[in-house]
């Protein structure tokens, strides 16, 4: 059967990662008249969605389980958040994550965190991750946000404490049932940053006061240790092995060191703190990599977009130009090469780098697809490489396994998978994107914007023959009051590249996070049997006091 059989070939490639890959049988995707970037992007998205739907339809039980233990099952659905933000018109993907999270909450979670006593990574995988993903997929749902508030309170009051003026986890072995503080467990290790996912989500949504303080104190504790290491052993010249990796809670003594500071969501935490405060100090956590001539691929696109890599442009370009996709590098997770190429495009504007990465992304999922589905590996072993495509559609990354702070600019609603989109530029003051619709008829849907500051905006849409994200001629134009979470209707005509441009005309000066935000949800609403009475709990999930209001059924 090998090498002609599709399934046998995939197994061989996966189990022989050092052997050259024969791509001669691959038939590149095609669609007459469509731009190449759109053709490859749609082809990859189709595979990613087929992957998720197969697991939902063939393996998921009504209560959300996939059969590999809840901890491994939550790993699987972590990677579906971007797909739901791109095309989930019937809500199947979001509902899949919700069902699993609800089961974790009922069986594994106590006081908003893991019940059993375990290490930080497995504590997080016991459902903390799924609770956060559900809150991200149902934005503004008060019950899901309040579950995160419950967890933030437990992390604040019980799992962590102040020592020497800094906040650290008391142990590297903990749960709601017990915190082990005896030697050698009385250490804070950086993988506990994963337990900041809930507070980071609350900070992203509404700058929740407790959550943002907790993240800031914890980030400051680790960054102060980095600063102390550089002051004592620096400057950084070549490999620097004195960066903190674990610290004893009682006296903040550094117990182990590393050259590769970060990981396990901590890089996202420092990125969030830079965003919240406007203070570039937080980028030190990333610069300690760059100063050693190393690049951390998962965060490189975020840093490049925020101009935090401008002093390292040559390093990024050299790394990008040295990349080859001749070797498929079969493994679970994102192909780091595509992340470097995307970051290099953001820095330089060279779209050829994205195209190389896009072709490679499609080839990878096309050749290895049976390993993610047919062979039925454990749910935590089938992580696919989709970060590049996610970022093109969404202008950032809403989240995947251990990536714990949303950076996306837009999400899509009501659009079939038969479209492609590339967010070319985005900021707090506007964005540019281009899109292509493969359907035979126009598609009506909407985008939600996630990074715009409150203000007045001009929204223009029209054909984009030169693919610069600016309409050649505006077929629709409107003046709108927009802010984070605003929904903008869009129509994608068939077989044509169109641009959507959003430009701020005036900033409102309003503090978005000081707004009241009243919310109701199905979980807190009861309709009487005779359908004559509705009982609903009204939540204020915003940062300001709500004035008197009326609820209309």
C-alpha positions as CSV (number, residue, x, y, z in Angstrom):
1,X,0.0,0.0,0.0
2,X,2.9,2.4,0.7
3,X,3.6,4.9,-0.7
4,X,0.4,5.2,-2.8
5,X,-2.0,4.8,0.0
6,X,-3.0,8.1,1.6
7,X,-3.2,6.7,5.2
8,X,0.0,4.6,5.0
9,X,2.0,7.5,3.6
10,X,0.9,9.8,6.5
11,X,1.9,7.2,9.1
12,X,5.3,6.8,7.4
13,X,5.9,10.5,7.3
14,X,4.9,10.9,11.0
15,X,7.1,8.0,12.2
16,X,10.1,8.8,10.0
17,X,10.5,12.6,10.6
18,X,14.1,12.7,9.3
19,X,13.3,11.2,5.9
20,X,12.6,13.4,2.8
21,X,9.0,13.8,2.0
22,X,7.8,13.0,-1.5
23,X,5.3,15.7,-2.6
24,X,5.0,14.6,-6.2
25,X,1.5,13.2,-5.8
26,X,0.1,16.4,-4.2
27,X,-2.3,18.3,-6.4
28,X,-2.2,22.0,-5.5
29,X,-5.6,23.5,-4.8
30,X,-7.1,25.7,-7.5
31,X,-10.0,28.0,-8.2
32,X,-10.1,29.9,-11.5
33,X,-9.7,33.6,-11.1
34,X,-9.1,33.5,-7.3
35,X,-5.8,34.9,-5.8
36,X,-3.3,32.3,-4.8
37,X,-3.2,33.4,-1.2
38,X,-7.0,32.9,-0.9
39,X,-7.0,29.5,-2.6
40,X,-4.4,28.0,-0.3
41,X,-5.9,29.7,2.8
42,X,-9.4,28.3,2.1
43,X,-8.0,24.8,1.3
44,X,-6.2,24.8,4.7
45,X,-9.2,26.1,6.6
46,X,-11.4,23.3,5.1
47,X,-9.0,20.7,6.5
48,X,-8.9,22.4,9.9
49,X,-12.7,22.4,10.1
50,X,-13.0,18.8,8.9
51,X,-10.6,17.9,11.6
52,X,-12.7,19.5,14.3
53,X,-16.1,18.3,13.0
54,X,-14.8,14.7,12.7
55,X,-13.8,14.7,16.4
56,X,-17.2,16.3,17.4
57,X,-19.2,13.8,15.3
58,X,-17.3,10.6,15.9
59,X,-15.8,10.9,19.3
60,X,-17.6,13.5,21.5
61,X,-20.2,12.3,24.0
62,X,-23.2,14.5,24.9
63,X,-21.5,15.6,28.1
64,X,-18.5,16.9,26.0
65,X,-16.0,14.1,26.7
66,X,-13.9,12.6,23.9
67,X,-12.7,9.6,25.8
68,X,-9.1,10.3,26.7
69,X,-9.6,11.7,30.1
70,X,-10.9,15.2,30.6
71,X,-7.4,16.7,31.1
72,X,-6.3,15.5,27.6
73,X,-9.7,16.3,26.1
74,X,-9.4,20.0,27.1
75,X,-6.1,20.1,25.3
76,X,-7.9,19.2,22.1
77,X,-10.6,21.9,22.2
78,X,-8.1,24.6,23.2
79,X,-7.1,24.7,19.5
80,X,-10.6,25.2,18.2
81,X,-11.1,28.7,19.4
82,X,-9.8,30.4,16.2
83,X,-11.9,28.1,14.0
84,X,-15.1,29.3,15.9
85,X,-14.0,32.9,15.4
86,X,-13.6,32.3,11.6
87,X,-16.6,30.2,10.6
88,X,-19.0,28.5,13.0
89,X,-22.4,29.5,11.7
90,X,-24.2,26.7,13.4
91,X,-22.3,27.1,16.6
92,X,-21.2,23.4,16.7
93,X,-17.6,24.2,17.6
94,X,-18.4,26.7,20.3
95,X,-21.0,24.3,21.7
96,X,-18.5,21.5,21.7
97,X,-16.1,23.5,23.9
98,X,-19.0,24.6,26.2
99,X,-20.2,21.1,26.9
100,X,-16.7,19.9,27.8
101,X,-16.1,22.9,30.0
102,X,-19.5,22.4,31.8
103,X,-18.5,18.8,32.6
104,X,-15.1,19.9,33.9
105,X,-16.8,22.5,36.1
106,X,-19.2,20.0,37.5
107,X,-16.6,17.2,38.2
108,X,-13.0,18.6,38.3
109,X,-13.3,22.2,39.4
110,X,-13.7,23.6,43.0
111,X,-13.6,27.3,43.8
112,X,-12.9,28.0,40.2
113,X,-9.6,26.0,40.1
114,X,-8.6,22.3,39.8
115,X,-9.8,20.2,42.8
116,X,-7.1,17.6,42.8
117,X,-3.5,18.3,43.9
118,X,-1.2,18.3,41.0
119,X,1.5,20.2,39.1
120,X,0.7,23.5,37.4
121,X,0.3,22.2,33.8
122,X,-2.1,19.5,34.8
123,X,-3.9,21.8,37.2
124,X,-4.6,24.0,34.3
125,X,-5.6,21.1,32.0
126,X,-8.2,19.9,34.6
127,X,-10.7,22.4,33.1
128,X,-9.3,25.8,33.9
129,X,-8.3,26.1,30.3
130,X,-11.8,25.0,29.0
131,X,-13.6,27.5,31.3
132,X,-11.5,30.3,29.9
133,X,-12.1,29.2,26.3
134,X,-15.8,29.1,26.9
135,X,-15.8,32.6,28.2
136,X,-13.8,33.7,25.1
137,X,-16.2,31.9,22.7
138,X,-19.3,33.3,24.4
139,X,-18.1,36.9,25.0
140,X,-20.1,38.8,27.6
141,X,-21.8,35.7,29.0
142,X,-21.9,36.6,32.7
143,X,-22.0,33.1,34.1
144,X,-18.8,32.1,32.2
145,X,-17.1,35.3,33.2
146,X,-18.1,34.8,36.9
147,X,-16.6,31.3,36.9
148,X,-13.3,33.0,35.9
149,X,-13.8,35.6,38.7
150,X,-14.2,32.7,41.2
151,X,-11.0,31.2,40.0
152,X,-9.1,34.5,40.1
153,X,-10.3,35.0,43.7
154,X,-8.9,31.6,44.7
155,X,-5.6,32.2,43.0
156,X,-5.3,35.6,44.7
157,X,-6.3,34.5,48.2
158,X,-5.1,30.9,48.4
159,X,-2.6,29.7,45.7
160,X,-0.4,32.8,45.8
161,X,0.8,35.1,48.5
162,X,3.2,38.1,49.0
163,X,6.8,37.3,49.9
164,X,9.4,40.0,50.1
165,X,7.0,42.4,48.6
166,X,6.3,40.3,45.6
167,X,3.5,37.9,44.6
168,X,4.4,34.2,44.0
169,X,2.7,30.9,44.0
170,X,3.3,29.2,47.3
171,X,3.9,25.8,45.7
172,X,4.4,23.9,42.5
173,X,1.9,21.2,43.7
174,X,-1.6,22.4,44.4
175,X,-5.3,22.2,44.1
176,X,-8.4,23.3,45.9
177,X,-8.1,20.3,48.2
178,X,-4.5,20.9,49.3
179,X,-1.4,23.2,48.7
180,X,1.8,21.3,49.4
181,X,4.2,23.7,51.0
182,X,6.9,21.3,52.3
183,X,10.3,21.1,50.6
184,X,10.9,20.6,47.7
185,X,7.5,21.7,46.6
186,X,7.5,25.2,48.1
187,X,8.6,26.8,44.9
188,X,7.0,28.9,42.2
189,X,7.8,27.7,38.7
190,X,6.9,29.7,35.6
191,X,4.4,27.2,34.3
192,X,2.0,28.5,37.0
193,X,1.5,31.4,34.7
194,X,-1.1,29.2,33.0
195,X,-3.3,29.7,36.1
196,X,-3.3,33.4,35.1
197,X,-5.4,32.5,32.0
198,X,-8.7,33.4,33.8
199,X,-7.4,36.7,35.1
200,X,-5.9,37.6,31.7
201,X,-9.3,36.8,30.1
202,X,-11.0,39.0,32.6
203,X,-8.5,41.8,32.0
204,X,-8.9,41.5,28.2
205,X,-12.7,41.6,28.5
206,X,-13.2,44.4,30.9
207,X,-10.0,45.2,32.8
208,X,-11.4,43.6,36.0
209,X,-9.7,45.3,38.9
210,X,-8.7,42.2,40.9
211,X,-7.7,40.3,37.8
212,X,-5.4,43.0,36.4
213,X,-3.8,43.6,39.8
214,X,-3.2,39.9,40.3
215,X,-1.5,39.6,36.8
216,X,0.5,42.8,37.3
217,X,1.8,41.7,40.7
218,X,2.7,38.2,39.5
219,X,4.4,39.5,36.3
220,X,6.3,42.1,38.3
221,X,7.6,39.4,40.6
222,X,9.2,37.4,37.8
223,X,10.4,40.4,35.9
224,X,12.2,41.8,38.9
225,X,14.1,38.5,39.1
226,X,15.1,38.8,35.5
227,X,16.2,42.4,36.1
228,X,18.2,41.2,39.1
229,X,19.9,38.4,37.1
230,X,20.9,40.8,34.4
231,X,22.2,43.4,36.9
232,X,24.3,40.7,38.6
233,X,25.5,38.6,35.7
234,X,24.9,40.8,32.6
235,X,25.1,42.3,30.2
236,X,23.6,39.6,27.9
237,X,26.3,38.6,25.4
238,X,25.7,35.2,23.8
239,X,24.0,32.4,25.7
240,X,22.9,33.7,29.1
241,X,22.1,30.9,31.5
242,X,21.3,32.9,34.7
243,X,17.6,33.7,34.1
244,X,15.2,32.5,36.8
245,X,13.3,29.3,36.3
246,X,12.1,28.5,39.8
247,X,12.0,30.5,43.0
248,X,11.5,29.4,46.6
249,X,8.4,31.0,48.1
250,X,9.7,31.6,51.6
251,X,12.7,33.9,50.7
252,X,12.5,34.3,46.9
253,X,15.8,32.4,46.5
254,X,16.2,31.4,42.8
255,X,16.4,27.6,42.9
256,X,17.1,26.9,39.2
257,X,18.1,29.0,36.1
258,X,17.8,28.8,32.4
259,X,18.7,30.7,29.2
260,X,15.2,30.2,27.8
261,X,13.0,32.3,30.1
262,X,9.3,32.1,29.5
263,X,6.8,29.7,28.0
264,X,3.6,28.2,29.5
265,X,1.6,31.4,28.8
266,X,4.1,33.7,30.6
267,X,5.0,35.3,27.3
268,X,1.4,36.2,26.8
269,X,1.1,37.6,30.3
270,X,4.0,40.0,29.7
271,X,2.5,41.0,26.3
272,X,-0.8,41.8,28.0
273,X,0.9,43.8,30.7
274,X,2.6,45.9,28.0
275,X,-0.7,46.5,26.4
276,X,-2.6,47.4,29.6
277,X,0.1,49.7,30.9
278,X,1.8,51.1,27.8
279,X,5.1,50.4,29.6
280,X,7.8,48.8,27.4
281,X,9.5,47.4,30.5
282,X,7.4,44.3,30.2
283,X,9.0,43.5,26.8
284,X,12.2,42.6,28.7
285,X,10.8,39.1,29.1
286,X,10.9,38.9,25.3
287,X,14.1,40.8,24.8
288,X,16.1,38.4,26.8
289,X,15.6,35.9,24.0
290,X,16.3,38.4,21.2
291,X,19.5,39.6,23.0
292,X,20.8,36.0,22.8
293,X,20.0,35.9,19.1
294,X,17.0,33.7,19.7
295,X,13.4,34.2,18.6
296,X,10.5,32.7,20.4
297,X,8.2,31.8,17.4
298,X,4.8,31.8,19.2
299,X,5.1,35.5,20.3
300,X,7.2,36.8,17.3
301,X,4.1,37.8,15.3
302,X,2.6,39.7,18.2
303,X,5.9,41.5,18.9
304,X,6.4,42.4,15.3
305,X,2.9,43.8,15.0
306,X,3.6,46.0,18.0
307,X,6.9,47.2,16.7
308,X,8.6,45.5,19.7
309,X,11.1,43.8,17.4
310,X,12.1,46.9,15.4
311,X,15.6,46.8,17.0
312,X,16.0,43.2,15.9
313,X,14.9,43.5,12.3
314,X,18.0,42.0,10.9
315,X,17.8,39.0,13.2
316,X,14.3,38.4,12.2
317,X,15.0,38.8,8.5
318,X,18.1,36.5,8.7
319,X,16.0,33.8,10.5
320,X,13.2,34.1,7.9
321,X,15.4,34.0,4.9
322,X,17.2,30.9,6.2
323,X,14.0,28.9,6.5
324,X,13.3,26.0,4.2
325,X,10.2,23.8,4.0
326,X,11.9,20.9,2.3
327,X,11.6,19.0,5.5
328,X,8.0,18.7,6.6
329,X,9.0,18.4,10.3
330,X,6.0,16.3,11.2
331,X,4.9,16.7,14.8
332,X,2.0,18.0,16.8
333,X,1.7,21.8,17.2
334,X,2.4,24.8,15.2
335,X,5.2,24.8,12.7
336,X,7.5,27.5,14.1
337,X,8.7,28.3,10.6
338,X,5.4,29.7,9.6
339,X,5.3,31.9,12.7
340,X,8.7,33.4,11.9
341,X,7.7,34.0,8.3
342,X,4.5,35.8,9.3
343,X,6.4,38.0,11.8
344,X,8.9,38.8,9.1
345,X,6.0,39.9,6.8
346,X,4.6,42.1,9.5
347,X,8.0,43.7,9.9
348,X,9.0,44.1,6.2
349,X,5.8,43.8,4.2
350,X,7.2,41.0,2.1
351,X,4.2,38.9,1.2
352,X,6.3,36.2,-0.4
353,X,7.2,35.0,3.0
354,X,3.6,34.5,3.9
355,X,2.9,32.7,0.7
356,X,5.8,30.3,1.3
357,X,4.4,29.6,4.8
358,X,0.8,29.3,3.5
359,X,1.8,26.7,0.8
360,X,3.7,24.8,3.5
361,X,0.8,24.9,5.9
362,X,-1.6,23.4,3.3
363,X,1.0,20.7,2.4
364,X,1.5,19.8,6.0
365,X,-2.2,19.3,6.8
366,X,-2.9,17.6,3.5
367,X,-0.1,15.0,3.9
368,X,-0.6,14.4,7.7
369,X,-4.4,14.6,7.9
370,X,-4.9,10.9,8.7
371,X,-2.6,11.3,11.7
372,X,-5.0,13.9,13.2
373,X,-8.2,11.9,12.5
374,X,-8.2,8.4,11.0
375,X,-5.5,6.9,13.3
376,X,-7.3,8.2,16.4
377,X,-4.4,9.3,18.5
378,X,-5.0,10.6,22.0
379,X,-6.8,13.8,22.1
380,X,-3.8,15.7,23.4
381,X,-1.6,14.4,20.5
382,X,-3.5,15.7,17.5
383,X,-2.6,19.5,17.8
384,X,-2.5,20.8,14.2
385,X,-0.4,23.7,12.8
386,X,-2.9,26.5,12.0
387,X,-1.5,29.6,13.6
388,X,-0.6,31.2,10.3
389,X,-4.1,30.8,8.8
390,X,-5.7,31.9,12.0
391,X,-3.7,35.1,12.1
392,X,-4.5,35.9,8.4
393,X,-8.2,35.6,8.9
394,X,-8.4,37.3,12.4
395,X,-5.5,39.8,12.5
396,X,-4.0,38.0,15.5
397,X,-4.5,34.9,17.6
398,X,-7.6,34.4,19.9
399,X,-5.9,31.5,21.6
400,X,-4.7,27.9,21.3
401,X,-3.1,25.4,23.7
402,X,-1.1,27.4,26.3
403,X,-1.5,30.7,24.4
404,X,-3.6,32.5,27.0
405,X,-4.2,36.1,25.9
406,X,-6.3,37.1,22.9
407,X,-4.6,39.3,20.4
408,X,-7.0,39.1,17.4
409,X,-8.4,42.2,15.7
410,X,-11.7,40.7,14.3
411,X,-13.9,37.7,14.4
412,X,-16.4,36.6,11.7
413,X,-20.0,35.7,12.0
414,X,-22.5,34.2,9.6
415,X,-20.0,33.5,6.8
416,X,-19.5,30.0,5.3
417,X,-16.0,28.5,5.1
418,X,-16.0,29.3,1.4
419,X,-14.1,32.6,1.9
420,X,-10.6,33.8,2.6
421,X,-9.5,37.0,4.4
422,X,-6.2,38.6,5.2
423,X,-6.0,41.4,7.9
424,X,-3.2,43.5,6.5
425,X,-3.1,46.1,9.3
426,X,-4.8,46.8,12.6
427,X,-4.5,49.1,15.5
428,X,-6.6,50.8,18.1
429,X,-7.5,53.5,15.5
430,X,-8.4,51.3,12.5
431,X,-7.8,48.4,10.3
432,X,-7.4,47.2,6.7
433,X,-8.3,43.8,5.4
434,X,-9.1,42.1,2.1
435,X,-11.4,39.1,1.5
436,X,-12.5,36.8,-1.2
437,X,-15.8,34.9,-1.5
438,X,-15.7,31.5,-3.3
439,X,-19.5,31.1,-3.1
440,X,-21.5,31.6,-6.3
441,X,-23.7,34.1,-4.5
442,X,-22.9,37.0,-2.2
443,X,-22.5,36.2,1.5
444,X,-24.0,38.4,4.2
445,X,-22.5,38.3,7.6
446,X,-20.6,40.5,10.1
447,X,-17.3,41.1,11.8
448,X,-16.8,42.0,15.4
449,X,-13.9,44.3,16.1
450,X,-11.8,43.7,19.2
451,X,-9.1,46.3,19.3
452,X,-10.7,49.6,18.3
453,X,-10.8,52.4,20.9
454,X,-14.1,54.2,21.3
455,X,-14.7,56.9,18.6
456,X,-16.1,57.8,15.3
457,X,-15.0,55.8,12.3
458,X,-15.4,55.8,8.5
459,X,-16.1,52.2,7.3
460,X,-15.6,51.7,3.6
461,X,-15.9,48.6,1.5
462,X,-15.3,47.9,-2.2
463,X,-13.3,46.1,-4.9
464,X,-9.6,45.7,-4.2
465,X,-7.8,44.8,-7.4
466,X,-4.4,45.8,-6.2
467,X,-5.0,43.9,-2.8
468,X,-3.8,46.7,-0.6
469,X,-6.8,46.6,1.8
470,X,-8.1,50.0,0.5
471,X,-11.2,50.0,-1.7
472,X,-10.4,51.0,-5.3
473,X,-13.9,52.5,-5.2
474,X,-16.1,52.5,-2.2
475,X,-19.4,50.6,-3.0
476,X,-20.5,51.2,0.6
477,X,-19.4,53.8,3.1
478,X,-20.8,54.7,6.5
479,X,-19.9,56.8,9.6
480,X,-20.2,54.7,12.7
481,X,-19.6,55.0,16.4
482,X,-17.4,52.0,17.2
483,X,-15.5,50.4,20.1
484,X,-14.2,47.0,21.2
485,X,-17.0,44.5,20.6
486,X,-18.9,46.5,18.0
487,X,-20.5,44.5,15.2
488,X,-20.2,45.6,11.6
489,X,-22.4,44.1,8.8
490,X,-20.5,43.0,5.8
491,X,-21.4,41.6,2.3
492,X,-18.9,39.6,0.3
493,X,-19.7,39.6,-3.4
494,X,-18.9,36.4,-5.3
495,X,-15.6,35.8,-7.1
496,X,-14.0,39.2,-6.3
497,X,-11.4,40.5,-3.9
498,X,-12.8,43.2,-1.7
499,X,-11.3,45.5,0.8
500,X,-12.7,46.6,4.2
501,X,-11.1,49.8,5.6
502,X,-12.0,51.3,9.0
503,X,-10.5,54.7,9.7
504,X,-10.9,56.7,12.9
505,X,-12.2,60.2,12.3
506,X,-12.4,61.2,15.9
507,X,-11.5,59.6,19.2
508,X,-14.2,59.9,21.8
509,X,-11.8,60.1,24.8
510,X,-14.1,57.7,26.7
511,X,-12.7,55.1,29.0
512,X,-14.2,52.0,27.5
513,X,-13.5,49.9,30.6
514,X,-15.4,52.4,32.9
515,X,-18.7,51.6,31.1
516,X,-21.4,49.6,32.8
517,X,-22.2,46.4,30.9
518,X,-25.5,44.8,31.7
519,X,-25.9,41.2,30.7
520,X,-28.3,38.3,30.9
521,X,-27.8,34.7,29.7
522,X,-29.7,31.4,29.2
523,X,-28.0,29.8,32.2
524,X,-29.6,32.4,34.5
525,X,-33.0,32.7,32.8
526,X,-36.1,30.6,33.5
527,X,-39.3,30.6,31.5
528,X,-42.3,29.3,33.4
529,X,-44.2,26.3,32.1
530,X,-47.1,28.4,31.0
531,X,-44.7,30.7,29.2
532,X,-46.2,33.7,31.0
533,X,-43.3,34.5,33.3
534,X,-39.6,35.0,32.7
535,X,-37.2,35.2,35.6
536,X,-33.8,36.4,34.8
537,X,-30.8,37.6,36.7
538,X,-29.2,40.8,35.4
539,X,-25.5,41.0,35.8
540,X,-23.2,44.1,35.4
541,X,-20.0,42.8,34.0
542,X,-18.6,46.3,33.2
543,X,-16.4,48.6,35.1
544,X,-19.0,51.3,35.9
545,X,-22.2,51.5,38.0
546,X,-25.3,51.0,36.0
547,X,-28.0,53.7,36.0
548,X,-31.7,52.6,36.4
549,X,-32.8,50.4,33.6
550,X,-35.7,48.5,32.2
551,X,-35.7,44.9,31.0
552,X,-37.8,44.2,27.9
553,X,-38.8,40.6,27.1
